[in-house]
Amino acid sequence: MKEKTFLIGFLMVLILGFNAFAAGTAEKIGNLLAESYKKGEYSGALIVARGEKIIYRGAIGLAQREWTVPNTAATRFRINSITKQFTALLIMRLVEEGKISLDGRISDYLPDFPKATGEKVTVKNLLMNASGLPLLEDIAFYRTADPRFADPGYVIKNYLSGGLISEPGARFNYNNGDFIILGAIIERVSGKSFRQVLEEKILKPLGMKNTGLVESQAVIENLADGYVFRDDKFYREPFFSIENYGAAGAMYSTLDDMFLWNKALIGNKLLSKESTAKMFTPAPELGFVGLGSWVYDLKLKDGKTYKIIERQGGIGGFSSLNLFAPEAELSVIFLGNVGTETLFRTYAGQGLSYQVISAAVED
């Protein structure tokens, strides 16, 4: 009886000690968020998990400052260019179905695209932002409410049909236009809208009920407003017509939905293991970009090196970051509603994102 009592007591000490350690990690992450918020560097929500275990899930700052509405773990945020990760997966699904090829040319799927360039640029070039096509940099494009600019066909004809600025595959050039073209390919090959394919292939199967495409004129319940921080004050972001980004950046989501997404990617629930490996194989000569994400090795404060898959997103007053380390089953998801750079220096071992992921591996 004494031995049984001792064993129970010993196990309780272990459990309490483990929980205290986990609680200490959560407190540390919360303190990092609070420090960043005070400096105007971050406002939003964060989830950190290893496997199914949630290490931290919370939020800081305000979703709507005029009415003092707080951000919560359930707040919806624009995820900006994390959308490209979803677009890349939809392309890979079409590859698995034999409907397109990574080595296929734009002209194979969009016959109206100018052949001088369309016959040179591959689907893989587009996925790696190495198409060499004209850059979609005109700020007026992103701020016009003219509904024609939300039509990929109109954008391709008027902005993306010029001559090449570099040879396809030779150079990384970040270009939203590449993913707008990919969205058009998805629509042409499937015979459905990008919205429909996104719902049918990803959102419904995963139960992502709080994720979708933004429409500037639509009322989206619980969607945060975006802000910029300057001169020690928060200000409203300038207007952006987010639907114009389409397959390049028009989605919104929540922490829990994005966690479902990461688990599906890590667990090969939407793609085969082979296709997932292709999607997350980096090209060092192009800055370690994969198909819709960056993939690189990162040494953290525990002294170990981890393979990191990263997708950033920043438009106006929204900054988002999706990081996961497949071997460690680690997910770190930032969904923020203030313009910031502190999430985008992980690879350099700097910023809030690096501090949080380092704290997470200590758990």
GIWOJO-V731882 format. One record per residue. RES is the residue in one letter. OMEGA is omega in whole degrees, -180 to 180 (none if undefined). Layout:
[[RES,OMEGA] [RES,OMEGA]]
This chain:
[[M,179] [K,180] [E,180] [K,179] [T,179] [F,-178] [L,178] [I,180] [G,180] [F,179] [L,179] [M,178] [V,179] [L,-178] [I,180] [L,179] [G,179] [F,-180] [N,179] [A,179] [F,179] [A,179] [A,178] [G,178] [T,179] [A,179] [E,179] [K,179] [I,177] [G,178] [N,178] [L,177] [L,-178] [A,179] [E,-180] [S,180] [Y,180] [K,-180] [K,-179] [G,-176] [E,-179] [Y,172] [S,-178] [G,-175] [A,-178] [L,170] [I,177] [V,-177] [A,170] [R,-172] [G,178] [E,-175] [K,177] [I,177] [I,179] [Y,175] [R,-177] [G,-176] [A,179] [I,178] [G,-173] [L,176] [A,-180] [Q,-170] [R,-179] [E,-178] [W,177] [T,177] [V,-176] [P,165] [N,175] [T,178] [A,-180] [A,180] [T,175] [R,180] [F,168] [R,-178] [I,171] [N,-172] [S,168] [I,173] [T,-178] [K,178] [Q,178] [F,179] [T,179] [A,-180] [L,178] [L,176] [I,-179] [M,175] [R,178] [L,175] [V,179] [E,-180] [E,178] [G,-177] [K,174] [I,177] [S,176] [L,179] [D,176] [G,-178] [R,179] [I,-176] [S,178] [D,-174] [Y,177] [L,-174] [P,179] [D,180] [F,179] [P,-173] [K,-178] [A,177] [T,-176] [G,179] [E,-179] [K,-172] [V,-180] [T,175] [V,179] [K,176] [N,-180] [L,-178] [L,-178] [M,-178] [N,179] [A,-176] [S,-173] [G,180] [L,179] [P,-179] [L,179] [L,-172] [E,-176] [D,-177] [I,179] [A,179] [F,-175] [Y,-175] [R,178] [T,177] [A,177] [D,-175] [P,179] [R,-176] [F,174] [A,179] [D,-178] [P,180] [G,180] [Y,-179] [V,180] [I,-178] [K,-172] [N,-175] [Y,-168] [L,-175] [S,180] [G,-180] [G,-180] [L,175] [I,173] [S,180] [E,179] [P,179] [G,-175] [A,-172] [R,174] [F,174] [N,-177] [Y,-172] [N,176] [N,-180] [G,179] [D,-177] [F,171] [I,176] [I,177] [L,176] [G,178] [A,178] [I,178] [I,-179] [E,-177] [R,-176] [V,-177] [S,-176] [G,-180] [K,177] [S,177] [F,180] [R,-179] [Q,-179] [V,177] [L,179] [E,-173] [E,-173] [K,-175] [I,-168] [L,180] [K,179] [P,-178] [L,-178] [G,180] [M,-173] [K,-178] [N,-178] [T,179] [G,180] [L,-179] [V,168] [E,-174] [S,-176] [Q,-178] [A,173] [V,180] [I,-175] [E,173] [N,177] [L,-179] [A,169] [D,-179] [G,-176] [Y,170] [V,-177] [F,176] [R,-180] [D,177] [D,179] [K,173] [F,177] [Y,176] [R,177] [E,172] [P,-177] [F,170] [F,175] [S,-168] [I,-179] [E,178] [N,179] [Y,177] [G,-177] [A,179] [A,-176] [G,-171] [A,-175] [M,169] [Y,179] [S,177] [T,178] [L,-174] [D,177] [D,180] [M,176] [F,175] [L,179] [W,-180] [N,179] [K,177] [A,178] [L,-179] [I,-176] [G,179] [N,-178] [K,-177] [L,179] [L,173] [S,178] [K,-179] [E,180] [S,177] [T,179] [A,177] [K,-178] [M,-175] [F,173] [T,-174] [P,173] [A,-178] [P,-179] [E,178] [L,178] [G,176] [F,175] [V,172] [G,178] [L,179] [G,-180] [S,169] [W,-179] [V,-177] [Y,176] [D,-177] [L,175] [K,-179] [L,-173] [K,175] [D,177] [G,-180] [K,178] [T,-176] [Y,170] [K,-177] [I,170] [I,-170] [E,170] [R,-180] [Q,173] [G,179] [G,175] [I,176] [G,-177] [G,178] [F,178] [S,-177] [S,-180] [L,176] [N,179] [L,167] [F,179] [A,-171] [P,-177] [E,179] [A,-176] [E,-176] [L,175] [S,175] [V,-174] [I,174] [F,171] [L,-172] [G,179] [N,168] [V,178] [G,-175] [T,173] [E,-172] [T,178] [L,-166] [F,179] [R,-178] [T,-176] [Y,-179] [A,-179] [G,-177] [Q,171] [G,-178] [L,-177] [S,179] [Y,180] [Q,-178] [V,-179] [I,176] [S,177] [A,-176] [A,-177] [V,176] [E,-177] [D,none]]
